[in-house]
Amino acid sequence: MESNILYKNESLELCEDYIDVGYMADNFTASTSDLEPFEFIRSHKDKSMTLLVSFPNKNELYEEELLLIDTLLNEIQVDIYCYAVFHKELEKSADLQKKLSKFTLIYDTEDEFGNMYGTKIVSGSLEEQLTKSLFLISKDGAVFYLELPQNIENKLDLQRLRVELNKAYITYNGVGCHG
C-alpha cells in the first residue's frame, strides 16, 4: 500500500504499519462522543459484517460523504455494524450523529485505530489526523475490502462498496480460512 497521500496538492505521509485485505482486523479501544471507552471488536456473535470509515476532522471532507454512505447502507437488508472514526471529537458531533441512522461516531483517542490500520497521517497540515479510509470486515473478522484514496479529496467508491458488500455476504461459508 502507498504510504503517501495527497490533500490540496500537499503530499502527506501515513504511518508505516497497515492492515491489508485477507488479514484479521484488529480490535481497538476508542471513545464515544461522551468520552466513554468503546471497545471495537472485529467479529460479532450474530455473524454481522462491520464497516469502518475514517476521515480527517475537516468538515468539507466528511459530512456530505458520510451521509451518502449512511443512505446507501439504509438500503441494505442485512445487519452490519457501522462506525465512523475520527481522530478527536467533532465540533458538532451530536448534530451529525442525529443525522446518521446506521453509523456510530467514535474517536481514536488512544491512537490505536490510526496506528494499527495504517490510517494515521504523520506529516503535513493534517498531521496526527486520520486519512479517508473504508474497511469492510467480513463476518469472521477478516478485512474483506479496503479503500484508501490516494487523494483525500476524492470520494469513496460507493458502487464498488455495494458490490463488495454483496460479495462478502454471499461468499462467507461460516468456517473461516481454516475450515
N, CA and C atoms as an extended XYZ file, in Angstrom:
537
Properties=species:S:1:pos:R:3:atomname:S:1:resname:S:1:resid:I:1 pbc="F F F"
N         0.843       -1.170        0.000 N   MET     1
C         0.000        0.000        0.000 CA  MET     1
C         0.887        1.231        0.000 C   MET     1
N         0.435        2.247       -0.690 N   GLU     2
C         1.163        3.509       -0.771 CA  GLU     2
C         1.157        4.197        0.590 C   GLU     2
N         2.301        4.746        0.990 N   SER     3
C         2.371        5.404        2.294 CA  SER     3
C         2.268        6.913        2.182 C   SER     3
N         2.130        7.444        0.965 N   ASN     4
C         1.920        8.873        0.771 CA  ASN     4
C         0.559        9.106        0.143 C   ASN     4
N        -0.115       10.142        0.611 N   ILE     5
C        -1.407       10.536        0.069 CA  ILE     5
C        -1.357       12.027       -0.215 C   ILE     5
N        -2.370       12.521       -0.904 N   LEU     6
C        -2.417       13.936       -1.255 CA  LEU     6
C        -3.608       14.623       -0.618 C   LEU     6
N        -3.420       15.891       -0.291 N   TYR     7
C        -4.508       16.763        0.148 CA  TYR     7
C        -4.167       18.163       -0.334 C   TYR     7
N        -4.988       18.695       -1.228 N   LYS     8
C        -4.769       20.026       -1.808 CA  LYS     8
C        -3.341       20.172       -2.331 C   LYS     8
N        -2.905       19.201       -3.108 N   ASN     9
C        -1.574       19.155       -3.727 CA  ASN     9
C        -0.428       19.033       -2.725 C   ASN     9
N        -0.731       18.778       -1.485 N   GLU    10
C         0.299       18.562       -0.468 CA  GLU    10
C         0.469       17.063       -0.274 C   GLU    10
N         1.711       16.604       -0.269 N   SER    11
C         1.991       15.197       -0.023 CA  SER    11
C         2.048       14.969        1.485 C   SER    11
N         1.250       14.012        1.944 N   LEU    12
C         1.191       13.658        3.358 CA  LEU    12
C         1.638       12.215        3.506 C   LEU    12
N         2.316       11.924        4.583 N   GLU    13
C         2.804       10.569        4.818 CA  GLU    13
C         1.931        9.883        5.869 C   GLU    13
N         1.663        8.594        5.635 N   LEU    14
C         0.925        7.783        6.593 CA  LEU    14
C         1.900        6.991        7.447 C   LEU    14
N         1.442        6.549        8.614 N   CYS    15
C         2.280        5.702        9.459 CA  CYS    15
C         2.660        4.438        8.684 C   CYS    15
N         3.705        3.799        9.102 N   GLU    16
C         4.261        2.678        8.338 CA  GLU    16
C         3.440        1.400        8.425 C   GLU    16
N         2.830        1.121        9.541 N   ASP    17
C         2.065       -0.118        9.697 CA  ASP    17
C         0.680        0.042        9.093 C   ASP    17
N         0.198       -1.029        8.491 N   TYR    18
C        -1.167       -1.019        7.989 CA  TYR    18
C        -1.684       -2.444        7.918 C   TYR    18
N        -2.978       -2.538        7.848 N   ILE    19
C        -3.637       -3.835        7.742 CA  ILE    19
C        -4.128       -3.965        6.302 C   ILE    19
N        -4.139       -5.169        5.773 N   ASP    20
C        -4.497       -5.346        4.371 CA  ASP    20
C        -5.618       -6.380        4.232 C   ASP    20
N        -6.174       -6.461        3.054 N   VAL    21
C        -7.237       -7.414        2.747 CA  VAL    21
C        -6.740       -8.829        3.040 C   VAL    21
N        -7.579       -9.612        3.668 N   GLY    22
C        -7.262      -11.000        3.985 CA  GLY    22
C        -6.749      -11.212        5.395 C   GLY    22
N        -6.269      -10.160        6.019 N   TYR    23
C        -5.772      -10.274        7.388 CA  TYR    23
C        -6.913      -10.053        8.377 C   TYR    23
N        -6.752      -10.635        9.563 N   MET    24
C        -7.742      -10.407       10.611 CA  MET    24
C        -7.693       -8.937       11.025 C   MET    24
N        -8.851       -8.349       11.180 N   ALA    25
C        -8.938       -6.976       11.663 CA  ALA    25
C        -8.475       -6.944       13.117 C   ALA    25
N        -7.976       -5.822       13.540 N   ASP    26
C        -7.528       -5.671       14.923 CA  ASP    26
C        -8.631       -5.078       15.783 C   ASP    26
N        -8.781       -5.608       16.984 N   ASN    27
C        -9.628       -4.962       17.977 CA  ASN    27
C        -8.905       -3.698       18.432 C   ASN    27
N        -9.650       -2.684       18.818 N   PHE    28
C        -9.017       -1.468       19.312 CA  PHE    28
C        -9.929       -0.740       20.281 C   PHE    28
N        -9.321        0.138       21.069 N   THR    29
C       -10.056        0.955       22.031 CA  THR    29
C       -10.218        2.352       21.460 C   THR    29
N       -11.401        2.890       21.579 N   ALA    30
C       -11.709        4.243       21.133 CA  ALA    30
C       -12.600        4.885       22.193 C   ALA    30
N       -13.220        6.011       21.843 N   SER    31
C       -14.148        6.695       22.753 CA  SER    31
C       -15.400        7.076       21.999 C   SER    31
N       -16.484        7.169       22.741 N   THR    32
C       -17.732        7.673       22.177 CA  THR    32
C       -17.753        9.184       22.332 C   THR    32
N       -18.811        9.825       21.834 N   SER    33
C       -18.871       11.291       21.900 CA  SER    33
C       -18.945       11.821       23.331 C   SER    33
N       -19.377       11.008       24.266 N   ASP    34
C       -19.365       11.450       25.666 CA  ASP    34
C       -18.108       10.978       26.392 C   ASP    34
N       -17.078       10.644       25.595 N   LEU    35
C       -15.751       10.232       26.074 CA  LEU    35
C       -15.764        8.957       26.916 C   LEU    35
N       -16.788        8.143       26.725 N   GLU    36
C       -16.831        6.830       27.350 CA  GLU    36
C       -15.975        5.882       26.537 C   GLU    36
N       -15.276        4.955       27.179 N   PRO    37
C       -14.472        3.986       26.424 CA  PRO    37
C       -15.362        3.127       25.524 C   PRO    37
N       -14.844        2.821       24.358 N   PHE    38
C       -15.549        1.989       23.391 CA  PHE    38
C       -14.568        0.932       22.903 C   PHE    38
N       -14.943       -0.326       23.011 N   GLU    39
C       -14.098       -1.423       22.559 CA  GLU    39
C       -14.623       -1.922       21.216 C   GLU    39
N       -13.842       -1.683       20.169 N   PHE    40
C       -14.201       -2.208       18.859 CA  PHE    40
C       -13.749       -3.663       18.798 C   PHE    40
N       -14.668       -4.542       18.398 N   ILE    41
C       -14.318       -5.955       18.223 CA  ILE    41
C       -14.531       -6.331       16.757 C   ILE    41
N       -13.629       -7.133       16.232 N   ARG    42
C       -13.613       -7.435       14.800 CA  ARG    42
C       -14.735       -8.352       14.346 C   ARG    42
N       -15.250       -9.198       15.223 N   SER    43
C       -16.324      -10.096       14.813 CA  SER    43
C       -17.386      -10.141       15.902 C   SER    43
N       -18.574      -10.520       15.490 N   HIS    44
C       -19.732      -10.465       16.386 CA  HIS    44
C       -20.410      -11.830       16.465 C   HIS    44
N       -21.020      -12.101       17.600 N   LYS    45
C       -21.701      -13.381       17.804 CA  LYS    45
C       -22.815      -13.602       16.796 C   LYS    45
N       -23.450      -12.511       16.356 N   ASP    46
C       -24.545      -12.649       15.393 CA  ASP    46
C       -24.052      -12.760       13.945 C   ASP    46
N       -22.727      -12.856       13.751 N   LYS    47
C       -22.092      -13.021       12.436 CA  LYS    47
C       -22.379      -11.862       11.477 C   LYS    47
N       -22.553      -10.667       12.006 N   SER    48
C       -22.742       -9.484       11.169 CA  SER    48
C       -21.399       -8.978       10.669 C   SER    48
N       -21.430       -8.343        9.506 N   MET    49
C       -20.243       -7.682        8.978 CA  MET    49
C       -20.073       -6.341        9.690 C   MET    49
N       -18.911       -5.732        9.490 N   THR    50
C       -18.623       -4.426       10.084 CA  THR    50
C       -18.039       -3.519        9.014 C   THR    50
N       -18.436       -2.263        9.056 N   LEU    51
C       -17.869       -1.258        8.164 CA  LEU    51
C       -17.246       -0.163        9.016 C   LEU    51
N       -15.979        0.115        8.762 N   LEU    52
C       -15.269        1.219        9.418 CA  LEU    52
C       -14.916        2.240        8.347 C   LEU    52
N       -15.256        3.485        8.567 N   VAL    53
C       -14.775        4.554        7.691 CA  VAL    53
C       -14.081        5.575        8.570 C   VAL    53
N       -13.045        6.185        8.037 N   SER    54
C       -12.375        7.250        8.777 CA  SER    54
C       -12.202        8.449        7.859 C   SER    54
N       -12.142        9.611        8.482 N   PHE    55
C       -11.978       10.874        7.773 CA  PHE    55
C       -11.133       11.813        8.628 C   PHE    55
N       -10.434       12.756        7.979 N   PRO    56
C        -9.818       13.836        8.763 CA  PRO    56
C       -10.921       14.695        9.380 C   PRO    56
N       -10.586       15.401       10.447 N   ASN    57
C       -11.552       16.262       11.125 CA  ASN    57
C       -11.734       17.593       10.387 C   ASN    57
N       -12.025       17.553        9.128 N   LYS    58
C       -12.294       18.759        8.341 CA  LYS    58
C       -13.675       18.586        7.729 C   LYS    58
N       -14.587       19.472        8.073 N   ASN    59
C       -15.990       19.343        7.695 CA  ASN    59
C       -16.180       19.097        6.201 C   ASN    59
N       -15.439       19.811        5.360 N   GLU    60
C       -15.630       19.650        3.918 CA  GLU    60
C       -15.194       18.275        3.423 C   GLU    60
N       -14.521       17.507        4.258 N   LEU    61
C       -14.024       16.197        3.835 CA  LEU    61
C       -14.864       15.027        4.333 C   LEU    61
N       -15.852       15.262        5.152 N   TYR    62
C       -16.545       14.086        5.681 CA  TYR    62
C       -18.063       14.148        5.718 C   TYR    62
N       -18.676       15.257        6.085 N   GLU    63
C       -20.102       15.213        6.405 CA  GLU    63
C       -20.965       14.764        5.235 C   GLU    63
N       -20.845       15.386        4.095 N   GLU    64
C       -21.676       15.024        2.945 CA  GLU    64
C       -21.441       13.569        2.530 C   GLU    64
N       -20.185       13.182        2.482 N   GLU    65
C       -19.861       11.823        2.056 CA  GLU    65
C       -20.335       10.777        3.065 C   GLU    65
N       -20.186       11.060        4.332 N   LEU    66
C       -20.649       10.133        5.356 CA  LEU    66
C       -22.165        9.962        5.283 C   LEU    66
N       -22.884       11.031        5.028 N   LEU    67
C       -24.339       10.939        4.891 CA  LEU    67
C       -24.728       10.119        3.659 C   LEU    67
N       -23.962       10.219        2.572 N   LEU    68
C       -24.226        9.395        1.382 CA  LEU    68
C       -24.019        7.913        1.674 C   LEU    68
N       -22.954        7.590        2.376 N   ILE    69
C       -22.692        6.185        2.728 CA  ILE    69
C       -23.791        5.676        3.654 C   ILE    69
N       -24.214        6.502        4.592 N   ASP    70
C       -25.285        6.135        5.513 CA  ASP    70
C       -26.574        5.824        4.742 C   ASP    70
N       -26.886        6.637        3.752 N   THR    71
C       -28.071        6.418        2.917 CA  THR    71
C       -27.964        5.091        2.166 C   THR    71
N       -26.794        4.821        1.591 N   LEU    72
C       -26.572        3.549        0.896 CA  LEU    72
C       -26.796        2.373        1.842 C   LEU    72
N       -26.262        2.456        3.024 N   LEU    73
C       -26.374        1.349        3.977 CA  LEU    73
C       -27.800        1.149        4.477 C   LEU    73
N       -28.613        2.199        4.442 N   ASN    74
C       -30.023        2.057        4.804 CA  ASN    74
C       -30.773        1.175        3.823 C   ASN    74
N       -30.263        1.078        2.584 N   GLU    75
C       -30.904        0.254        1.559 CA  GLU    75
C       -30.541       -1.225        1.693 C   GLU    75
N       -29.518       -1.517        2.464 N   ILE    76
C       -29.037       -2.892        2.613 CA  ILE    76
C       -29.888       -3.611        3.648 C   ILE    76
N       -30.268       -4.821        3.329 N   GLN    77
C       -31.195       -5.544        4.191 CA  GLN    77
C       -30.527       -6.571        5.090 C   GLN    77
N       -29.227       -6.478        5.254 N   VAL    78
C       -28.532       -7.361        6.185 CA  VAL    78
C       -27.957       -6.515        7.313 C   VAL    78
N       -27.781       -7.157        8.456 N   ASP    79
C       -27.219       -6.439        9.594 CA  ASP    79
C       -25.747       -6.161        9.365 C   ASP    79
N       -25.356       -4.947        9.652 N   ILE    80
C       -23.959       -4.550        9.533 CA  ILE    80
C       -23.686       -3.470       10.581 C   ILE    80
N       -22.613       -3.659       11.322 N   TYR    81
C       -22.189       -2.658       12.292 CA  TYR    81
C       -21.399       -1.593       11.539 C   TYR    81
N       -21.709       -0.318       11.771 N   CYS    82
C       -21.076        0.771       11.023 CA  CYS    82
C       -20.513        1.812       11.982 C   CYS    82
N       -19.232        2.113       11.814 N   TYR    83
C       -18.565        3.087       12.673 CA  TYR    83
C       -17.817        4.100       11.821 C   TYR    83
N       -17.976        5.369       12.147 N   ALA    84
C       -17.197        6.451       11.541 CA  ALA    84
C       -16.169        6.866       12.584 C   ALA    84
N       -14.891        6.766       12.211 N   VAL    85
C       -13.799        7.000       13.148 CA  VAL    85
C       -13.118        8.324       12.808 C   VAL    85
N       -12.961        9.149       13.823 N   PHE    86
C       -12.249       10.415       13.694 CA  PHE    86
C       -11.141       10.458       14.738 C   PHE    86
N       -10.145       11.310       14.486 N   HIS    87
C        -9.015       11.442       15.412 CA  HIS    87
C        -9.470       11.946       16.779 C   HIS    87
N       -10.293       12.966       16.782 N   LYS    88
C       -10.817       13.520       18.028 CA  LYS    88
C       -12.256       13.931       17.787 C   LYS    88
N       -12.925       14.275       18.854 N   GLU    89
C       -14.346       14.600       18.740 CA  GLU    89
C       -14.574       15.773       17.804 C   GLU    89
N       -15.629       15.663       17.024 N   LEU    90
C       -16.016       16.722       16.095 CA  LEU    90
C       -16.703       17.848       16.832 C   LEU    90
N       -16.594       19.040       16.286 N   GLU    91
C       -17.197       20.211       16.919 CA  GLU    91
C       -18.708       20.043       17.103 C   GLU    91
N       -19.389       19.511       16.096 N   LYS    92
C       -20.842       19.341       16.161 CA  LYS    92
C       -21.205       17.867       16.034 C   LYS    92
N       -20.564       17.029       16.830 N   SER    93
C       -20.778       15.588       16.703 CA  SER    93
C       -22.211       15.181       17.037 C   SER    93
N       -22.828       15.819       18.009 N   ALA    94
C       -24.202       15.456       18.376 CA  ALA    94
C       -25.152       15.724       17.214 C   ALA    94
N       -24.955       16.845       16.522 N   ASP    95
C       -25.802       17.165       15.366 CA  ASP    95
C       -25.618       16.145       14.250 C   ASP    95
N       -24.363       15.781       13.982 N   LEU    96
C       -24.097       14.802       12.932 CA  LEU    96
C       -24.661       13.440       13.310 C   LEU    96
N       -24.479       13.006       14.545 N   GLN    97
C       -24.975       11.696       14.976 CA  GLN    97
C       -26.488       11.605       14.793 C   GLN    97
N       -27.199       12.697       15.025 N   LYS    98
C       -28.659       12.704       14.839 CA  LYS    98
C       -29.046       12.491       13.378 C   LYS    98
N       -28.200       12.925       12.443 N   LYS    99
C       -28.480       12.775       11.013 CA  LYS    99
C       -28.192       11.364       10.507 C   LYS    99
N       -27.401       10.623       11.249 N   LEU   100
C       -26.976        9.288       10.817 CA  LEU   100
C       -27.894        8.215       11.398 C   LEU   100
N       -28.284        7.257       10.581 N   SER   101
C       -29.117        6.175       11.102 CA  SER   101
C       -28.338        4.875       11.256 C   SER   101
N       -27.284        4.685       10.487 N   LYS   102
C       -26.508        3.444       10.547 CA  LYS   102
C       -25.205        3.594       11.329 C   LYS   102
N       -24.565        4.721       11.227 N   PHE   103
C       -23.233        4.904       11.794 CA  PHE   103
C       -23.251        5.360       13.239 C   PHE   103
N       -22.290        4.873       13.983 N   THR   104
C       -21.966        5.386       15.306 CA  THR   104
C       -20.640        6.117       15.177 C   THR   104
N       -20.569        7.320       15.687 N   LEU   105
C       -19.324        8.083       15.668 CA  LEU   105
C       -18.449        7.634       16.823 C   LEU   105
N       -17.184        7.344       16.520 N   ILE   106
C       -16.215        7.007       17.562 CA  ILE   106
C       -14.923        7.781       17.291 C   ILE   106
N       -14.126        7.914       18.334 N   TYR   107
C       -12.936        8.755       18.268 CA  TYR   107
C       -11.711        7.962       18.695 C   TYR   107
N       -10.658        8.100       17.912 N   ASP   108
C        -9.420        7.344       18.110 CA  ASP   108
C        -8.552        8.015       19.175 C   ASP   108
N        -9.104        8.173       20.355 N   THR   109
C        -8.421        8.888       21.441 CA  THR   109
C        -7.184        8.158       21.947 C   THR   109
N        -7.096        6.880       21.704 N   GLU   110
C        -5.932        6.102       22.143 CA  GLU   110
C        -4.916        5.898       21.015 C   GLU   110
N        -5.168        6.462       19.844 N   ASP   111
C        -4.304        6.313       18.662 CA  ASP   111
C        -4.123        4.856       18.248 C   ASP   111
N        -5.045        3.998       18.588 N   GLU   112
C        -4.926        2.593       18.224 CA  GLU   112
C        -5.392        2.331       16.800 C   GLU   112
N        -6.547        2.853       16.434 N   PHE   113
C        -7.057        2.610       15.087 CA  PHE   113
C        -6.085        3.149       14.040 C   PHE   113
N        -5.706        4.400       14.164 N   GLY   114
C        -4.814        5.015       13.184 CA  GLY   114
C        -3.502        4.292       13.024 C   GLY   114
N        -2.927        3.874       14.134 N   ASN   115
C        -1.630        3.193       14.077 CA  ASN   115
C        -1.754        1.750       13.601 C   ASN   115
N        -2.779        1.027       14.026 N   MET   116
C        -2.903       -0.385       13.663 CA  MET   116
C        -3.450       -0.587       12.251 C   MET   116
N        -4.306        0.312       11.796 N   TYR   117
C        -4.913        0.171       10.483 CA  TYR   117
C        -4.179        0.967        9.400 C   TYR   117
N        -3.178        1.752        9.792 N   GLY   118
C        -2.385        2.497        8.824 CA  GLY   118
C        -3.054        3.738        8.293 C   GLY   118
N        -3.947        4.318        9.060 N   THR   119
C        -4.688        5.493        8.602 CA  THR   119
C        -4.227        6.796        9.254 C   THR   119
N        -3.256        6.729       10.131 N   LYS   120
C        -2.786        7.933       10.818 CA  LYS   120
C        -1.828        8.713        9.913 C   LYS   120
N        -2.094        9.994        9.772 N   ILE   121
C        -1.241       10.885        8.987 CA  ILE   121
C        -0.131       11.377        9.904 C   ILE   121
N         1.129       11.233        9.467 N   VAL   122
C         2.263       11.563       10.336 CA  VAL   122
C         3.073       12.763        9.847 C   VAL   122
N         2.587       13.473        8.821 N   SER   123
C         3.299       14.670        8.353 CA  SER   123
C         2.317       15.635        7.703 C   SER   123
N         2.749       16.883        7.587 N   GLY   124
C         1.976       17.873        6.842 CA  GLY   124
C         0.877       18.550        7.634 C   GLY   124
N         0.016       19.244        6.906 N   SER   125
C        -1.026       20.069        7.533 CA  SER   125
C        -2.099       19.254        8.259 C   SER   125
N        -2.214       17.971        7.969 N   LEU   126
C        -3.196       17.113        8.651 CA  LEU   126
C        -2.524       16.122        9.608 C   LEU   126
N        -1.303       16.441       10.018 N   GLU   127
C        -0.563       15.551       10.916 CA  GLU   127
C        -1.382       15.210       12.153 C   GLU   127
N        -1.296       13.954       12.573 N   GLU   128
C        -1.994       13.379       13.727 CA  GLU   128
C        -3.464       13.067       13.454 C   GLU   128
N        -4.001       13.432       12.305 N   GLN   129
C        -5.380       13.102       11.977 CA  GLN   129
C        -5.420       11.778       11.221 C   GLN   129
N        -6.615       11.326       10.910 N   LEU   130
C        -6.802       10.093       10.146 CA  LEU   130
C        -7.074       10.433        8.693 C   LEU   130
N        -6.581        9.602        7.797 N   THR   131
C        -6.881        9.786        6.389 CA  THR   131
C        -8.264        9.203        6.101 C   THR   131
N        -8.752        9.474        4.913 N   LYS   132
C       -10.020        8.893        4.485 CA  LYS   132
C        -9.777        7.415        4.172 C   LYS   132
N       -10.592        6.558        4.752 N   SER   133
C       -10.452        5.124        4.507 CA  SER   133
C       -11.778        4.419        4.711 C   SER   133
N       -11.854        3.208        4.164 N   LEU   134
C       -13.029        2.373        4.339 CA  LEU   134
C       -12.548        0.929        4.464 C   LEU   134
N       -12.993        0.262        5.518 N   PHE   135
C       -12.668       -1.142        5.749 CA  PHE   135
C       -13.968       -1.916        5.898 C   PHE   135
N       -14.169       -2.902        5.048 N   LEU   136
C       -15.288       -3.823        5.192 CA  LEU   136
C       -14.728       -5.083        5.828 C   LEU   136
N       -15.240       -5.413        6.987 N   ILE   137
C       -14.764       -6.571        7.739 CA  ILE   137
C       -15.829       -7.657        7.652 C   ILE   137
N       -15.402       -8.822        7.220 N   SER   138
C       -16.335       -9.923        6.989 CA  SER   138
C       -16.876      -10.479        8.308 C   SER   138
N       -17.798      -11.396        8.167 N   LYS   139
C       -18.461      -11.991        9.322 CA  LYS   139
C       -17.498      -12.694       10.266 C   LYS   139
N       -16.372      -13.181        9.732 N   ASP   140
C       -15.410      -13.881       10.585 CA  ASP   140
C       -14.300      -12.976       11.117 C   ASP   140
N       -14.371      -11.668       10.831 N   GLY   141
C       -13.418      -10.718       11.391 CA  GLY   141
C       -12.224      -10.396       10.515 C   GLY   141
N       -12.210      -10.873        9.281 N   ALA   142
C       -11.104      -10.572        8.364 CA  ALA   142
C       -11.448       -9.355        7.508 C   ALA   142
N       -10.420       -8.616        7.115 N   VAL   143
C       -10.627       -7.481        6.223 CA  VAL   143
C       -10.958       -8.040        4.845 C   VAL   143
N       -12.158       -7.757        4.376 N   PHE   144
C       -12.633       -8.273        3.088 CA  PHE   144
C       -12.375       -7.277        1.969 C   PHE   144
N       -12.534       -6.000        2.262 N   TYR   145
C       -12.365       -4.942        1.260 CA  TYR   145
C       -11.790       -3.721        1.956 C   TYR   145
N       -10.907       -3.032        1.253 N   LEU   146
C       -10.237       -1.852        1.783 CA  LEU   146
C       -10.172       -0.801        0.695 C   LEU   146
N       -10.534        0.417        1.047 N   GLU   147
C       -10.363        1.540        0.131 CA  GLU   147
C        -9.662        2.659        0.879 C   GLU   147
N        -8.565        3.122        0.310 N   LEU   148
C        -7.763        4.197        0.892 CA  LEU   148
C        -7.394        5.131       -0.261 C   LEU   148
N        -8.230        6.151       -0.530 N   PRO   149
C        -7.979        7.018       -1.686 CA  PRO   149
C        -6.597        7.670       -1.631 C   PRO   149
N        -5.931        7.687       -2.763 N   GLN   150
C        -4.619        8.329       -2.875 CA  GLN   150
C        -4.731        9.827       -2.616 C   GLN   150
N        -5.867       10.408       -3.005 N   ASN   151
C        -6.133       11.823       -2.762 CA  ASN   151
C        -7.323       11.916       -1.814 C   ASN   151
N        -7.126       12.530       -0.664 N   ILE   152
C        -8.182       12.608        0.356 CA  ILE   152
C        -9.427       13.315       -0.172 C   ILE   152
N        -9.260       14.201       -1.132 N   GLU   153
C       -10.412       14.934       -1.657 CA  GLU   153
C       -11.280       14.088       -2.581 C   GLU   153
N       -10.771       12.928       -3.026 N   ASN   154
C       -11.573       12.026       -3.859 CA  ASN   154
C       -12.611       11.310       -3.009 C   ASN   154
N       -13.769       11.093       -3.590 N   LYS   155
C       -14.850       10.395       -2.897 CA  LYS   155
C       -14.565        8.888       -2.862 C   LYS   155
N       -15.082        8.242       -1.841 N   LEU   156
C       -15.035        6.784       -1.780 CA  LEU   156
C       -15.954        6.222       -2.856 C   LEU   156
N       -15.627        5.068       -3.383 N   ASP   157
C       -16.363        4.455       -4.482 CA  ASP   157
C       -17.555        3.660       -3.928 C   ASP   157
N       -18.715        4.292       -3.900 N   LEU   158
C       -19.896        3.654       -3.308 CA  LEU   158
C       -20.442        2.519       -4.172 C   LEU   158
N       -20.265        2.596       -5.484 N   GLN   159
C       -20.692        1.488       -6.340 CA  GLN   159
C       -19.864        0.240       -6.032 C   GLN   159
N       -18.578        0.436       -5.882 N   ARG   160
C       -17.698       -0.701       -5.547 CA  ARG   160
C       -18.036       -1.241       -4.163 C   ARG   160
N       -18.338       -0.338       -3.225 N   LEU   161
C       -18.719       -0.777       -1.885 CA  LEU   161
C       -19.956       -1.666       -1.950 C   LEU   161
N       -20.929       -1.282       -2.738 N   ARG   162
C       -22.150       -2.085       -2.881 CA  ARG   162
C       -21.811       -3.486       -3.390 C   ARG   162
N       -20.945       -3.574       -4.392 N   VAL   163
C       -20.527       -4.862       -4.953 CA  VAL   163
C       -19.804       -5.690       -3.894 C   VAL   163
N       -18.874       -5.059       -3.172 N   GLU   164
C       -18.096       -5.778       -2.159 CA  GLU   164
C       -18.968       -6.240       -0.998 C   GLU   164
N       -19.956       -5.451       -0.613 N   LEU   165
C       -20.885       -5.870        0.435 CA  LEU   165
C       -21.630       -7.138        0.006 C   LEU   165
N       -22.094       -7.159       -1.225 N   ASN   166
C       -22.794       -8.343       -1.737 CA  ASN   166
C       -21.867       -9.546       -1.771 C   ASN   166
N       -20.645       -9.356       -2.254 N   LYS   167
C       -19.686      -10.466       -2.319 CA  LYS   167
C       -19.366      -10.991       -0.920 C   LYS   167
N       -19.141      -10.084        0.009 N   ALA   168
C       -18.796      -10.507        1.373 CA  ALA   168
C       -19.946      -11.289        1.998 C   ALA   168
N       -21.159      -10.877        1.733 N   TYR   169
C       -22.314      -11.541        2.323 CA  TYR   169
C       -22.512      -12.947        1.751 C   TYR   169
N       -22.371      -13.108        0.445 N   ILE   170
C       -22.654      -14.413       -0.138 CA  ILE   170
C       -21.484      -15.373       -0.134 C   ILE   170
N       -20.270      -14.900       -0.005 N   THR   171
C       -19.125      -15.812       -0.043 CA  THR   171
C       -18.762      -16.398        1.311 C   THR   171
N       -19.285      -15.878        2.366 N   TYR   172
C       -18.938      -16.381        3.678 CA  TYR   172
C       -19.539      -17.757        3.901 C   TYR   172
N       -18.707      -18.727        4.300 N   ASN   173
C       -19.215      -20.091        4.486 CA  ASN   173
C       -19.285      -20.501        5.955 C   ASN   173
N       -18.916      -19.585        6.856 N   GLY   174
C       -19.060      -19.866        8.270 CA  GLY   174
C       -17.897      -20.574        8.921 C   GLY   174
N       -16.856      -20.915        8.159 N   VAL   175
C       -15.753      -21.657        8.764 CA  VAL   175
C       -14.417      -20.924        8.690 C   VAL   175
N       -14.367      -19.746        8.095 N   GLY   176
C       -13.098      -19.026        8.017 CA  GLY   176
C       -12.128      -19.715        7.075 C   GLY   176
N       -10.873      -19.309        7.124 N   CYS   177
C        -9.890      -19.831        6.167 CA  CYS   177
C        -9.312      -21.176        6.598 C   CYS   177
N        -9.605      -21.642        7.787 N   HIS   178
C        -9.028      -22.895        8.278 CA  HIS   178
C       -10.064      -24.004        8.393 C   HIS   178
N       -11.234      -23.816        7.753 N   GLY   179
C       -12.324      -24.762        7.913 CA  GLY   179
C       -12.265      -25.971        7.063 C   GLY   179
